[in-house]
């Protein structure tokens, strides 16, 4: 996921923090130490800003190493296995079960349970950081999938932009009305060749309808759930009726937001990150954010983002946890997260003065709080692989209309991957 922070605003927030508060925690070392913190480069601005603020107010220091996102998991796993780990790491929450199962993360249940705000931390992050009754990470940054819609196109079609769709039928009806505005106007869009995108934006439609694609512990595939077939039929209907543009079929995610930028697409699943992007790059677009609905109502969201943990073999585990506790404090979550349009990872801070200025951020924060994330030791093979069973099912069902065949094949392949882990 992509985390967007405006440089100028971060600088001003950093100055404010340095001038108004300093939060120090006890150290297990006699002398100040330097904590080595690894992160993927996609979170560079947040990570470096936090490190700078912490270093200016603490004796212990944090040194950041940024690694290209495509290489991060491999390099991290190799370093830990070789006995040369960093002291602290940020990692996509979907990979935490895999690293915990491989004994590559330090168990932190006792330390975490003493945090006064522990019960308010993002539920999905905590769930994925739990392995065999132990806790191996805490939330670091958050993302949530939502339904983004063009308010101007709603008005042009005679629809009320204050009443976004709350069921699949309403999405379909609104898409029909808006597509009728002209051949270059499309009611709905999704990146049809992007595996991860469709986990992020398609899975919530299934969850909100009471279904799922995996058992709670990730040990069984449940793609034969009726809600899965219904969701695929819903997308196929919109595709077959021309409510989705042809470019959707081959989009690998590169056009994830460009469709909205054009001003010719009415609705698509997106994330909280899109709010800042559109406001900064296309302020002329009047857009709304609402929850992704279920077939007959209900709502859900994919809770994404990174978790923060201490690798096995860390030279400074206590000092590393000190930084984690500081990063989760009220001041940091509000003044360095919410103030820069990033979602706090604590549900008790979802409502704050910064988000009051833009209700779209409030909606996204609420979606994060009730969002879900699949728990799997083989998430990447199941959902992120461009040649994997998840994307193959979506493409065969939505674009070819072979829904039953697609589900059967995916169920079989999911099962083989899970049993082979």
C-alpha positions in Angstrom: 0.0 0.0 0.0 1.1 3.5 -0.6 1.4 6.1 2.2 1.3 9.7 1.2 2.5 12.6 3.3 3.0 16.2 2.3 6.7 17.2 3.0 6.0 20.7 4.0 3.3 19.8 6.4 5.5 17.1 7.9 8.3 19.6 8.6 5.9 21.9 10.4 4.4 19.1 12.4 7.9 17.9 13.3 8.9 21.3 14.6 5.7 21.5 16.7 6.4 18.1 18.2 10.0 19.0 19.1 8.9 22.2 20.7 6.0 20.9 22.7 6.7 17.4 23.9 9.3 14.8 24.6 8.5 11.2 25.5 11.2 9.1 27.1 11.0 5.5 28.2 13.4 3.5 30.3 16.4 1.9 28.6 17.9 -1.5 29.4 21.4 -0.3 28.3 23.9 1.6 30.5 24.8 3.9 27.6 22.6 5.2 24.7 22.3 2.8 21.8 21.5 3.1 18.1 18.5 1.0 17.1 18.7 -0.3 13.5 15.2 0.1 11.9 14.5 -1.5 8.5 11.5 -0.6 6.4 10.4 -0.9 2.7 10.9 2.3 0.8 7.2 2.8 0.1 6.9 4.0 3.7 10.0 6.1 3.6 8.5 9.5 4.5 6.7 8.3 7.6 9.5 6.1 8.9 12.2 8.8 8.5 10.0 11.5 10.0 9.2 9.4 13.0 12.9 8.5 13.5 13.9 12.2 13.2 11.4 13.2 15.9 12.3 10.4 18.2 16.1 11.1 17.8 15.6 14.7 18.7 13.9 13.9 22.0 15.7 10.7 23.2 19.1 9.6 24.2 18.8 6.4 22.2 18.8 6.9 18.5 17.0 5.2 15.6 18.9 4.6 12.3 16.7 3.9 9.3 17.6 1.6 6.4 15.2 1.7 3.5 15.0 -1.3 1.2 13.1 -1.4 -2.2 9.7 -2.9 -1.6 10.1 -5.7 -4.2 13.3 -6.9 -2.4 12.2 -6.3 1.2 10.8 -9.6 2.3 13.6 -11.7 0.8 16.3 -9.5 2.3 14.7 -9.3 5.7 14.2 -13.1 5.9 17.8 -13.7 4.8 19.3 -11.3 7.3 17.3 -12.8 10.2 18.2 -16.4 9.2 21.9 -15.4 8.9 21.9 -14.0 12.5 22.3 -10.4 11.2 18.9 -8.9 11.8 18.0 -5.3 12.4 16.7 -4.3 15.8 13.3 -3.2 14.6 11.3 -3.8 11.4 8.2 -2.6 9.7 6.5 -5.2 7.6 3.2 -5.5 5.7 0.8 -7.1 8.2 -0.1 -9.9 5.8 3.4 -11.3 6.2 3.5 -11.3 10.0 2.0 -14.8 10.4 4.6 -16.2 8.1 7.5 -14.6 9.9 6.1 -15.6 13.4 5.6 -19.2 12.3 9.2 -19.3 11.1 10.4 -18.0 14.5 11.8 -14.9 13.0 10.0 -12.4 15.3 10.3 -11.8 19.1 7.3 -12.6 21.2 6.1 -9.4 22.9 2.8 -10.3 24.6 3.9 -9.2 28.1 5.2 -5.8 27.0 2.3 -5.1 24.7 -0.4 -6.0 27.3 1.0 -3.4 29.6 0.3 -0.6 27.2 -2.6 1.5 28.5 -4.1 1.7 25.0 -3.5 -1.9 24.0 -7.2 -2.7 23.6 -7.7 0.1 21.2 -5.0 -1.0 18.6 -6.2 -2.0 15.1 -8.0 -5.3 15.6 -6.9 -6.7 12.3 -3.2 -5.9 12.9 -3.4 -7.6 16.3 -5.1 -10.7 14.8 -2.5 -11.2 12.2 0.3 -10.6 14.7 -1.0 -13.4 16.9 0.5 -16.9 16.4 -0.1 -19.9 18.7 -1.3 -17.5 21.5 1.7 -15.3 21.3 1.9 -11.8 20.0 4.7 -10.9 17.6 4.0 -7.3 16.4 1.9 -4.2 16.8 0.3 -1.9 14.3 2.6 0.7 12.6 0.5 2.3 9.9 -2.9 1.6 8.6 -4.9 1.6 5.4 -8.5 0.7 4.6 -10.4 0.0 1.4 -13.5 2.1 0.7 -15.8 2.9 -2.3 -14.7 6.1 -4.0 -17.3 7.9 -6.1 -17.4 11.0 -8.4 -20.0 13.4 -6.9 -20.2 15.4 -10.1 -21.2 12.4 -12.2 -23.8 11.5 -9.6 -25.3 15.0 -10.0 -25.2 14.8 -13.8 -27.1 11.5 -13.7 -29.8 13.0 -11.4 -28.5 11.0 -8.4 -28.1 12.4 -4.9 -24.3 12.6 -4.1 -25.2 12.6 -0.4 -26.8 9.1 -0.9 -24.0 6.8 -2.1 -24.9 3.1 -2.8 -25.4 0.8 0.2 -26.0 -2.4 -1.6 -24.8 -4.1 -4.8 -28.1 -3.4 -6.5 -27.7 0.3 -5.8 -24.1 0.2 -7.2 -25.5 -1.4 -10.3 -28.4 1.0 -10.6 -26.2 4.0 -10.2 -23.7 2.6 -12.7 -26.4 2.2 -15.2 -27.7 5.7 -14.8 -24.2 7.2 -15.0 -23.1 5.1 -18.0 -26.1 6.5 -19.9 -24.5 10.0 -19.8 -22.3 9.1 -22.8 -20.1 6.5 -24.4 -17.0 7.9 -22.7 -18.6 7.7 -19.2 -18.3 4.5 -17.2 -20.3 3.6 -14.1 -17.7 1.4 -12.4 -14.0 0.4 -12.6 -11.6 -2.1 -11.1 -8.0 -3.2 -12.0 -8.9 -6.5 -13.6 -5.3 -7.8 -13.9 -4.1 -6.8 -10.4 -4.2 -9.6 -7.9 -3.5 -7.6 -4.8 -5.9 -4.8 -5.8 -8.8 -7.2 -5.9 -8.0 -8.7 -2.5 -8.1 -5.1 -1.2 -11.3 -4.0 -2.9 -13.2 -7.2 -3.8 -12.9 -9.3 -0.7 -14.8 -6.8 1.4 -17.9 -7.3 -0.8 -17.8 -10.9 0.1 -17.2 -10.3 3.8 -20.0 -7.7 4.0 -22.3 -10.3 2.6 -21.5 -12.8 5.3 -19.1 -14.9 3.3 -15.4 -15.6 3.2 -12.7 -17.3 1.1 -10.7 -18.8 4.0 -11.5 -20.3 7.4 -10.8 -18.1 10.4 -7.4 -19.7 11.0 -6.5 -19.8 7.3 -6.3 -23.6 7.2 -9.1 -24.2 4.7 -10.2 -22.6 1.5 -13.9 -21.7 1.4 -14.3 -20.3 -2.1 -17.5 -22.4 -2.5 -19.2 -20.0 -0.2 -22.3 -18.7 -2.0 -21.3 -15.1 -1.3 -18.2 -15.6 -3.4 -20.2 -16.8 -6.4 -22.7 -13.9 -5.9 -19.9 -11.3 -5.9 -18.4 -12.7 -9.1 -21.8 -12.7 -10.8 -22.2 -9.1 -9.7 -18.9 -8.0 -11.3 -19.6 -10.1 -14.4 -23.0 -8.6 -14.9 -21.5 -5.1 -14.9 -18.8 -6.1 -17.3 -21.2 -7.9 -19.7 -23.5 -4.9 -19.8 -20.6 -2.5 -20.6 -20.7 -0.6 -17.3 -17.0 -1.3 -16.8 -14.5 0.0 -19.5 -12.6 -2.5 -21.6 -9.3 -1.1 -20.2 -10.2 -2.6 -16.9 -9.4 -6.1 -18.1 -5.7 -5.5 -18.6 -5.0 -3.0 -15.9 -2.3 -4.4 -13.6 -2.9 -1.6 -11.0 -1.1 1.1 -12.9 -4.4 2.8 -13.6 -5.8 2.2 -10.2 -6.5 5.9 -9.6 -6.0 7.3 -13.1 -9.5 6.2 -14.0 -10.9 8.6 -11.4 -8.4 11.3 -12.5 -10.0 11.3 -15.9 -13.3 12.4 -14.5 -15.2 9.8 -16.6 -15.5 7.0 -14.0 -18.2 7.1 -11.4 -17.2 4.5 -8.8 -14.3 2.2 -7.9 -12.9 0.5 -4.8 -9.9 2.4 -3.5 -8.1 3.2 -0.2 -7.7 6.1 2.2 -4.4 7.0 0.5 -6.4 8.2 -2.5 -7.9 11.1 -0.5 -4.6 13.0 -0.3 -3.6 12.0 -3.9 -6.8 13.4 -5.5 -6.9 16.5 -3.3 -3.3 17.4 -4.1 -3.1 16.3 -7.8 -6.7 16.9 -9.0 -8.4 19.3 -6.7 -11.0 20.0 -9.4 -12.6 16.5 -8.8 -15.4 16.5 -6.3 -15.3 13.0 -4.9 -16.9 11.1 -2.0 -15.9 8.2 0.1 -18.3 5.6 1.5 -18.1 2.0 2.8 -17.9 -1.0 0.6 -21.3 -2.7 0.9 -22.6 -6.2 1.0 -25.1 -7.7 -1.4 -28.1 -6.7 0.7 -26.4 -4.2 3.0 -23.8 -4.4 5.7 -20.3 -3.0 5.2 -16.7 -4.2 5.3 -13.2 -3.2 4.5 -9.7 -4.6 3.9 -7.5 -3.4 6.8 -4.0 -3.0 5.3 -0.8 -1.3 6.3 2.3 -2.3 8.1 3.0 -3.9 11.5 6.1 -3.1 13.6 8.1 -5.9 15.3 11.4 -6.9 16.8 13.3 -9.6 14.8 14.6 -12.6 16.6 18.2 -11.9 17.5 17.7 -8.2 17.9 20.7 -6.7 19.8 18.5 -4.0 21.5 14.9 -5.4 22.0 14.0 -3.2 24.9 15.1 -0.1 23.2 13.3 -1.2 20.1 10.1 -1.6 22.1 10.6 1.9 23.6 10.4 3.3 20.1 7.2 1.2 19.3 5.5 2.5 22.5 6.4 6.1 21.6 5.1 5.7 18.0 1.8 4.5 19.4 1.4 7.3 21.9 -1.4 9.9 21.7 0.9 12.7 20.6 2.5 10.9 17.8 -0.6 9.2 16.5 -2.4 12.6 16.4 0.4 15.0 15.5 2.3 12.9 13.1 -0.4 10.6 11.7 -3.8 12.3 11.8 -2.3 15.7 11.2 -0.8 14.5 7.9 -3.9 12.7 6.7 -2.7 9.3 7.7 -4.9 6.9 9.6 -4.1 6.4 13.3 -3.7 2.8 14.3 -5.7 3.2 17.4 -9.5 3.1 17.3 -9.9 5.5 20.2 -8.2 8.2 18.1 -10.4 7.7 15.0 -12.3 10.8 15.9 -10.0 13.8 16.1 -9.8 17.5 15.2 -7.8 16.9 12.0 -10.3 14.4 10.6 -13.2 16.7 11.5 -11.9 18.9 8.8 -12.5 16.2 6.1 -15.2 13.6 6.8 -13.8 11.4 4.1 -10.8 10.7 6.4 -13.2 10.0 9.2 -15.0 7.4 7.0 -11.7 5.7 6.1 -10.6 5.6 9.7 -13.9 4.0 10.7 -13.5 1.4 7.9 -10.0 0.6 9.3 -11.4 0.0 12.7 -13.9 -2.6 11.5 -11.8 -3.9 8.6 -10.6 -7.5 8.1 -7.5 -9.1 6.7 -7.1 -12.8 5.6 -4.9 -14.8 8.0 -2.6 -17.0 6.1 1.0 -18.3 6.2 0.9 -18.4 2.4 -0.9 -15.1 1.7 1.4 -14.1 -1.1 0.9 -17.3 -3.1 -2.9 -17.2 -2.7 -3.7 -13.5 -3.2 -0.7 -11.5 -4.5 0.7 -13.8 -7.2 -0.1 -12.4 -10.6 -0.2 -16.0 -11.8 -1.9 -17.3 -8.7 -5.4 -18.8 -8.2 -7.1 -15.6 -6.8 -6.6 -13.5 -9.9 -7.2 -16.4 -12.3 -10.6 -17.0 -10.7 -11.6 -13.3 -11.0 -10.5 -13.0 -14.6 -12.1 -16.3 -15.7 -15.4 -15.5 -13.9 -15.7 -11.8 -14.6 -14.4 -11.5 -18.1 -15.2 -15.0 -19.5 -18.4 -15.7 -17.5 -17.2 -19.1 -16.5 -18.0 -18.6 -12.9 -18.6 -22.2 -11.6 -15.5 -23.4 -13.4 -13.4 -20.6 -12.0 -14.5 -21.2 -8.4 -13.9 -24.9 -8.7 -10.4 -24.4 -10.0 -9.5 -21.8 -7.4 -10.8 -23.9 -4.6 -8.6 -26.8 -5.7 -5.5 -24.6 -6.1 -6.1 -22.8 -2.8 -6.3 -26.1 -1.1 -3.1 -27.4 -2.7 -1.2 -24.3 -1.7 -2.5 -24.4 1.9 -1.8 -28.1 2.4 1.7 -27.7 0.9 2.8 -24.9 3.2 
